[in-house]
Amino acid sequence: MIRVTVEHRPNGNCAHAREIARMEIGNIADHAAASDYEISASNEADPRSGQAAFVASGMTVRHRREDSIWMLVAKAVDRVAASWVAASAEK
């Protein structure tokens, strides 16, 4: 499993860093040359911006293991962003 975390560091201050979002990407295709991955992501509510908490899940399929890890993360972020856009449109 791969975990991606997003921290907010006010004014770059590591002492006050706090996690504001997390994504987990898990291989569900037995480490094949082109694998499928489950995606789970969430972020906390931010009262300063008015953003509500958000949870999303999805899949990315046929990711080639020879491609960069950043390509897999980008695909997962695209899926989560599309879920956020869809959820925002429903409001």
Order of alpha helices (4+ residues) and beta strands (2+ residues): beta-beta-beta-beta-alpha
